[in-house]
Amino acid sequence: MAPPQSGTKPSKVLVLTDFYPVGLQETFVTPTLETTSSFFDYVAIIPTNLESEIEGGMREVPENVTILSETWKQARQTWPKLSLFSKLSLSLPFIFSSFIERYKYSTPISESLGEAAYARHFSKYIEAAVDIKEYQAVSAYWLNRPASIASDLKRRNPHLRFISRAHRGDIIPRDNRKTIPFQPTIMRYADEIHVVSQDGVDTLKSIHPKASEKIVVGRLGTTNHEQTPHRSEDGCLRIISMSRIVDVKRVDLIARSLYFVSRPLHWTHFGTGPGMEELQELVASLPDNIDVSLPGFIESHSEIHSTLESKPWDILVNVSTSEGVPASIQECFSYGIPAIATDVGGNPEIVDSTCGHLLPPNPSPEEIASVLQEWDIHNESRRTAALNRQREMYDVEKNAREYANSLHSKL
């Protein structure tokens, strides 16, 4: 049941992402958007990335969700054509706050003004495309540029309730900086920040202690599914991984570990990216007891779930260098599939010895192989514990309802 609306006025929310629903990334948005959209009469969603290369693929969205793709394309086309003077003019409302950020956080003024210009440029296109006064709330899926744009919309339209999600890469400053540029401004205008892990909450509060009351745990999640009865019965260990093939995900490390596994093993990796060619070269020389499938990007989220439900899987493997709480682990847990994961970010909040195995933050191929070699396919307690962990902490309907209630609050 949807949260109560204010009078009879249709409830409208604007959702800002990086690329979603365009491209191959942000797979976690799909289940949360499906649930969150059911709490509003109308949802407008818009990608906000103006600089990175666009990848193919387009995800389906619920019927009451409109994609503002033309607005995004127009903003994207004009952004690189702006002169330095034009960008400086756009950032004028934030000059004072940029000096404050320089004083408190040592952020170069040029960087905070650059982010301000980006936010102002994009928010102007949004305000030209929609009647923002008809919207009650704005939701950013990342605490960087989507949230920067949302904060400018809030500054100019104080009636908006502004809530942002936060993960990990959008919290941790780079190059030993004290904060991500422009983030102090985001913290000032945001009504709430929903961080996917307690680890992320603690980190963000340490960076912005005066905004601590706004920062809460807001877990993502996945749909509850029946525990699959399918598991390997032929002596072959079947492992699965799901991620972009980029440096932070270290998918190549999984491949390198398989050189040291002597038992029959089948590995399927869903996802693609810049490292696909190197990965294909690595798996081509694996020993005969190892079988590998690399189906690449799967556009339909339902196809992923159909695969998880209908085929035997014994373990999900995640060896990232940094994580919030991986959607892939949550989804596998919803079917009772245990996980092996590195002890980074929010991973320890979902994976422990009862439902999987935590690897060191920087495991060697041999360490990963040792766990795979000794894995007991028939350990039912791990499967049950994985399912229960998802039900208790990562039920998307329950978590999305809490997020939607926060968006509706005080409207």
C-alpha positions as CSV (number, residue, x, y, z in Angstrom):
1,M,0.0,0.0,0.0
2,A,1.4,3.4,-1.0
3,P,2.1,6.0,1.6
4,P,-0.7,8.6,2.0
5,Q,-0.6,11.4,-0.5
6,S,-1.0,15.1,0.3
7,G,-4.7,15.8,-0.5
8,T,-5.7,14.8,-4.0
9,K,-2.6,16.2,-5.7
10,P,-0.8,13.5,-7.8
11,S,2.5,12.5,-6.2
12,K,5.5,13.1,-8.4
13,V,9.1,12.3,-7.8
14,L,12.2,13.1,-9.9
15,V,14.9,10.4,-9.9
16,L,18.5,11.1,-10.9
17,T,20.9,8.4,-11.8
18,D,24.3,8.2,-13.4
19,F,23.3,6.4,-16.6
20,Y,20.4,4.2,-15.7
21,P,18.2,3.1,-17.6
22,V,20.8,3.6,-20.4
23,G,23.8,1.3,-20.6
24,L,25.1,-1.6,-18.6
25,Q,25.6,-0.2,-15.2
26,E,23.6,0.4,-12.0
27,T,21.8,-3.0,-12.1
28,F,20.8,-2.4,-8.4
29,V,18.4,0.3,-9.5
30,T,16.0,-2.1,-11.3
31,P,14.4,-3.9,-8.3
32,T,14.4,-0.8,-6.1
33,L,12.8,1.4,-8.9
34,E,10.1,-1.2,-9.5
35,T,9.1,-1.1,-5.9
36,T,9.6,2.6,-5.2
37,S,7.6,3.6,-8.3
38,S,4.6,1.8,-7.0
39,F,4.4,4.4,-4.2
40,F,4.0,7.3,-6.5
41,D,1.6,8.3,-9.2
42,Y,4.3,9.6,-11.5
43,V,8.1,9.1,-11.7
44,A,10.5,10.9,-14.0
45,I,13.9,9.4,-14.3
46,I,16.9,11.0,-15.9
47,P,20.6,10.0,-16.4
48,T,23.0,12.7,-15.4
49,N,26.4,11.6,-16.8
50,L,27.6,14.2,-19.3
51,E,31.1,13.0,-19.9
52,S,31.6,9.2,-19.8
53,E,31.2,7.1,-22.9
54,I,27.7,5.8,-23.5
55,E,27.3,2.0,-23.6
56,G,24.6,0.1,-25.5
57,G,21.5,-1.3,-23.8
58,M,18.3,0.1,-22.5
59,R,16.4,-1.3,-19.5
60,E,12.7,-1.5,-19.2
61,V,11.0,0.7,-16.6
62,P,7.6,0.5,-14.9
63,E,4.6,2.0,-16.7
64,N,4.3,5.1,-14.6
65,V,8.0,6.0,-15.1
66,T,9.0,8.4,-17.8
67,I,12.6,8.6,-19.1
68,L,13.7,12.2,-19.7
69,S,16.2,11.0,-22.3
70,E,16.0,14.1,-24.6
71,T,16.7,16.4,-21.7
72,W,19.7,14.4,-20.8
73,K,20.9,14.3,-24.5
74,Q,20.6,18.1,-24.8
75,A,22.5,18.8,-21.6
76,R,25.1,16.3,-22.7
77,Q,25.6,17.8,-26.1
78,T,26.0,21.4,-24.9
79,W,28.2,20.8,-21.8
80,P,31.5,20.3,-23.7
81,K,30.8,23.4,-25.8
82,L,30.7,25.7,-22.8
83,S,33.6,28.1,-22.4
84,L,35.4,28.5,-19.1
85,F,33.7,31.9,-18.7
86,S,30.3,30.3,-19.2
87,K,31.0,27.6,-16.6
88,L,32.3,30.3,-14.1
89,S,29.0,32.2,-14.7
90,L,27.0,29.1,-13.9
91,S,28.9,28.6,-10.7
92,L,28.5,32.1,-9.3
93,P,25.8,31.2,-6.7
94,F,28.3,28.8,-5.1
95,I,31.4,31.0,-5.0
96,F,31.1,31.8,-1.3
97,S,30.5,28.1,-0.4
98,S,33.5,27.1,-2.5
99,F,35.7,29.4,-0.4
100,I,34.2,27.8,2.8
101,E,34.9,24.3,1.4
102,R,38.5,25.4,0.6
103,Y,38.9,26.6,4.2
104,K,37.4,23.6,5.9
105,Y,38.3,20.7,3.6
106,S,41.2,22.0,1.5
107,T,39.2,21.4,-1.7
108,P,40.7,23.4,-4.6
109,I,38.2,26.2,-5.4
110,S,38.4,25.3,-9.1
111,E,37.1,21.8,-8.4
112,S,34.2,22.8,-6.3
113,L,33.2,25.5,-8.8
114,G,33.5,23.0,-11.6
115,E,31.1,20.7,-9.9
116,A,28.8,23.6,-9.2
117,A,28.8,24.6,-12.9
118,Y,28.0,20.9,-13.8
119,A,25.0,20.9,-11.4
120,R,23.7,24.3,-12.5
121,H,24.0,23.4,-16.2
122,F,22.0,20.2,-15.7
123,S,19.4,21.6,-13.3
124,K,18.6,24.4,-15.8
125,Y,17.8,21.8,-18.4
126,I,15.6,19.9,-16.0
127,E,13.7,23.0,-15.0
128,A,13.1,23.8,-18.7
129,A,11.8,20.4,-19.4
130,V,9.4,19.9,-16.5
131,D,7.3,22.0,-14.2
132,I,9.3,21.4,-11.1
133,K,6.6,22.9,-8.9
134,E,4.4,19.9,-9.7
135,Y,7.0,17.6,-8.1
136,Q,7.1,17.0,-4.4
137,A,10.5,15.2,-4.1
138,V,13.8,14.5,-5.8
139,S,15.8,11.3,-5.3
140,A,19.4,11.0,-6.3
141,Y,20.8,7.5,-6.5
142,W,24.4,8.6,-6.0
143,L,26.0,11.1,-3.5
144,N,28.1,12.7,-6.2
145,R,26.9,14.4,-9.4
146,P,23.2,13.2,-9.3
147,A,23.0,14.6,-5.7
148,S,24.9,17.8,-6.8
149,I,22.2,18.4,-9.3
150,A,19.4,17.6,-6.8
151,S,20.9,20.0,-4.3
152,D,20.8,22.8,-6.9
153,L,17.2,22.0,-7.6
154,K,16.4,22.1,-3.9
155,R,18.2,25.4,-3.5
156,R,16.0,26.9,-6.2
157,N,12.9,25.0,-5.2
158,P,12.8,24.7,-1.4
159,H,9.5,22.9,-1.4
160,L,11.2,19.8,-2.8
161,R,12.1,17.0,-0.4
162,F,15.6,15.9,-1.3
163,I,16.9,12.4,-0.4
164,S,20.0,10.7,-1.8
165,R,21.3,7.2,-1.7
166,A,25.0,6.7,-1.0
167,H,27.2,3.7,-1.6
168,R,31.0,3.8,-1.1
169,G,32.7,5.1,-4.2
170,D,30.6,8.2,-3.9
171,I,31.6,8.7,-0.2
172,I,35.3,8.0,-0.1
173,P,37.4,11.0,-1.2
174,R,40.2,10.3,-3.7
175,D,43.9,11.1,-3.5
176,N,43.8,11.6,0.3
177,R,41.3,14.5,0.0
178,K,39.1,15.3,3.0
179,T,35.9,15.2,1.0
180,I,34.5,14.8,-2.5
181,P,34.3,18.2,-4.2
182,F,30.9,19.9,-3.6
183,Q,29.7,17.3,-1.2
184,P,29.5,19.7,1.7
185,T,26.9,21.7,-0.3
186,I,25.0,18.5,-0.9
187,M,25.0,17.7,2.8
188,R,23.6,21.2,3.5
189,Y,20.6,20.9,1.1
190,A,19.8,17.1,1.5
191,D,17.0,16.2,3.9
192,E,18.3,12.7,4.4
193,I,21.2,10.5,3.1
194,H,20.4,6.8,2.9
195,V,23.7,4.8,2.9
196,V,23.6,1.2,1.8
197,S,25.8,0.0,4.7
198,Q,26.6,0.8,8.3
199,D,30.3,1.0,7.2
200,G,29.3,3.8,4.8
201,V,27.3,5.6,7.5
202,D,30.2,5.6,9.9
203,T,32.6,6.9,7.1
204,L,30.2,9.6,5.9
205,K,29.5,10.8,9.5
206,S,33.3,11.0,10.1
207,I,33.6,13.3,7.1
208,H,30.5,15.4,7.7
209,P,29.9,15.2,11.5
210,K,27.6,18.2,11.6
211,A,25.2,16.4,9.2
212,S,25.2,13.2,11.2
213,E,21.4,13.4,12.0
214,K,20.7,13.3,8.2
215,I,22.8,10.2,7.6
216,V,21.0,6.8,8.1
217,V,21.4,3.2,6.9
218,G,19.1,2.7,3.9
219,R,19.8,-0.8,2.6
220,L,18.9,-1.8,-1.0
221,G,17.7,-5.3,-1.5
222,T,16.1,-7.7,-3.9
223,T,12.8,-9.5,-4.3
224,N,12.2,-12.6,-2.1
225,H,12.4,-15.8,-4.0
226,E,12.0,-19.5,-3.2
227,Q,15.1,-21.3,-2.2
228,T,16.2,-23.1,-5.3
229,P,16.4,-26.9,-4.9
230,H,19.0,-27.0,-7.7
231,R,22.6,-27.5,-6.7
232,S,25.4,-29.5,-8.3
233,E,24.9,-33.3,-7.9
234,D,27.5,-34.5,-10.3
235,G,30.6,-33.5,-8.3
236,C,31.2,-30.4,-10.4
237,L,31.4,-27.1,-8.3
238,R,29.4,-24.4,-10.1
239,I,30.3,-20.8,-9.3
240,I,28.8,-17.6,-10.5
241,S,29.9,-13.9,-10.5
242,M,28.1,-10.8,-11.7
243,S,29.7,-7.5,-12.3
244,R,31.3,-5.0,-14.7
245,I,34.7,-6.2,-15.9
246,V,36.6,-3.2,-14.5
247,D,39.7,-2.9,-12.3
248,V,37.8,-2.4,-9.0
249,K,35.9,-5.7,-9.5
250,R,39.1,-7.8,-10.1
251,V,37.2,-10.4,-12.2
252,D,40.6,-11.5,-13.6
253,L,41.6,-12.5,-10.1
254,I,38.8,-15.2,-10.1
255,A,40.2,-16.5,-13.4
256,R,43.8,-16.6,-12.1
257,S,42.6,-18.5,-9.0
258,L,41.2,-21.3,-11.1
259,Y,44.7,-22.4,-12.2
260,F,45.1,-23.7,-8.7
261,V,41.8,-25.6,-8.4
262,S,42.0,-29.3,-9.2
263,R,38.4,-30.3,-8.7
264,P,35.9,-30.1,-11.6
265,L,34.5,-26.6,-11.7
266,H,32.3,-24.5,-13.9
267,W,32.4,-20.7,-13.7
268,T,29.9,-18.4,-15.3
269,H,30.4,-14.6,-15.3
270,F,27.6,-12.2,-16.2
271,G,28.8,-8.8,-17.2
272,T,31.1,-7.1,-19.6
273,G,33.4,-4.1,-19.7
274,P,36.9,-2.9,-20.7
275,G,38.6,-6.0,-19.3
276,M,36.6,-8.5,-21.3
277,E,39.3,-9.2,-23.9
278,E,42.0,-9.8,-21.2
279,L,39.6,-12.1,-19.3
280,Q,38.9,-14.1,-22.4
281,E,42.6,-14.6,-22.9
282,L,43.1,-15.8,-19.3
283,V,40.3,-18.3,-19.4
284,A,41.4,-19.7,-22.7
285,S,44.5,-21.3,-21.0
286,L,42.8,-22.7,-18.0
287,P,43.2,-26.5,-17.3
288,D,40.8,-29.1,-18.6
289,N,39.0,-29.5,-15.3
290,I,37.8,-25.9,-15.5
291,D,34.9,-24.9,-17.7
292,V,34.0,-21.2,-18.2
293,S,31.0,-19.4,-19.7
294,L,31.2,-15.6,-20.4
295,P,27.7,-14.6,-21.6
296,G,28.5,-10.9,-21.2
297,F,25.8,-8.3,-20.5
298,I,22.3,-9.5,-20.0
299,E,19.8,-6.7,-20.7
300,S,16.8,-8.3,-19.0
301,H,17.0,-8.4,-15.2
302,S,14.3,-11.1,-15.3
303,E,16.6,-13.3,-17.4
304,I,19.2,-13.1,-14.6
305,H,16.7,-14.2,-12.1
306,S,15.5,-17.0,-14.4
307,T,19.0,-18.2,-14.6
308,L,19.5,-18.1,-10.9
309,E,16.3,-20.0,-10.3
310,S,16.5,-22.7,-13.0
311,K,20.2,-23.8,-12.9
312,P,22.4,-25.3,-10.2
313,W,24.6,-22.8,-8.5
314,D,26.9,-23.5,-5.5
315,I,28.6,-20.2,-4.8
316,L,28.7,-16.5,-5.8
317,V,32.2,-15.1,-5.9
318,N,33.0,-11.4,-5.4
319,V,36.6,-10.2,-5.0
320,S,36.2,-6.4,-5.4
321,T,38.6,-4.0,-3.9
322,S,35.8,-1.8,-2.7
323,E,32.0,-2.3,-2.2
324,G,28.9,-0.9,-0.6
325,V,26.8,-4.1,-0.3
326,P,26.8,-5.9,-3.6
327,A,23.4,-6.4,-5.3
328,S,24.7,-9.6,-6.8
329,I,25.2,-11.1,-3.3
330,Q,21.8,-10.0,-2.2
331,E,20.2,-11.5,-5.3
332,C,22.0,-14.8,-4.9
333,F,21.1,-15.0,-1.2
334,S,17.4,-14.6,-2.2
335,Y,17.7,-18.0,-3.8
336,G,19.8,-19.5,-1.0
337,I,23.1,-19.4,-2.9
338,P,26.0,-18.7,-0.5
339,A,28.9,-16.2,-1.3
340,I,32.6,-15.9,-1.1
341,A,33.6,-12.2,-0.8
342,T,36.5,-9.9,0.1
343,D,36.4,-8.3,3.5
344,V,35.9,-4.7,2.2
345,G,33.2,-2.0,2.6
346,G,29.8,-3.4,3.6
347,N,30.6,-7.0,2.6
348,P,31.1,-8.2,6.2
349,E,27.6,-6.9,6.9
350,I,26.0,-9.5,4.6
351,V,28.6,-12.3,4.4
352,D,30.0,-14.3,7.3
353,S,30.9,-17.9,8.0
354,T,27.3,-18.9,8.5
355,C,26.3,-18.0,4.9
356,G,29.6,-18.0,3.1
357,H,33.3,-17.1,3.5
358,L,35.1,-13.8,3.9
359,L,38.4,-13.5,2.1
360,P,41.1,-11.0,3.1
361,P,40.8,-7.6,1.4
362,N,43.6,-8.5,-1.0
363,P,43.5,-12.3,-1.5
364,S,46.0,-14.1,-3.6
365,P,44.8,-16.5,-6.3
366,E,46.0,-19.4,-4.1
367,E,43.9,-18.2,-1.2
368,I,40.7,-18.0,-3.3
369,A,41.5,-21.4,-4.9
370,S,41.9,-23.0,-1.4
371,V,38.4,-22.0,-0.5
372,L,36.9,-23.2,-3.8
373,Q,38.9,-26.5,-3.5
374,E,37.5,-27.3,0.0
375,W,33.9,-26.0,-0.6
376,D,31.2,-28.4,0.6
377,I,28.5,-28.4,-2.0
378,H,26.0,-30.2,0.3
379,N,26.3,-27.8,3.2
380,E,22.6,-26.9,3.6
381,S,23.0,-24.7,6.6
382,R,24.9,-22.1,4.5
383,R,22.1,-22.0,2.0
384,T,19.4,-21.5,4.6
385,A,21.5,-18.8,6.4
386,A,22.0,-17.0,3.1
387,L,18.2,-17.0,2.4
388,N,17.4,-15.8,5.9
389,R,20.0,-13.0,5.8
390,Q,18.3,-11.7,2.6
391,R,14.9,-11.9,4.1
392,E,15.9,-10.1,7.3
393,M,18.0,-7.3,5.9
394,Y,17.7,-7.1,2.1
395,D,14.0,-7.5,1.3
396,V,13.6,-4.8,-1.4
397,E,9.9,-4.3,-0.9
398,K,10.4,-3.6,2.8
399,N,13.5,-1.4,2.2
400,A,12.0,0.5,-0.7
401,R,8.9,1.1,1.3
402,E,11.0,2.8,4.0
403,Y,12.8,4.9,1.4
404,A,9.5,5.8,-0.3
405,N,8.0,6.8,3.1
406,S,11.0,9.1,3.6
407,L,10.4,10.7,0.3
408,H,6.7,11.2,1.2
409,S,7.5,12.4,4.7
410,K,6.4,16.0,5.5
411,L,5.1,16.6,2.0
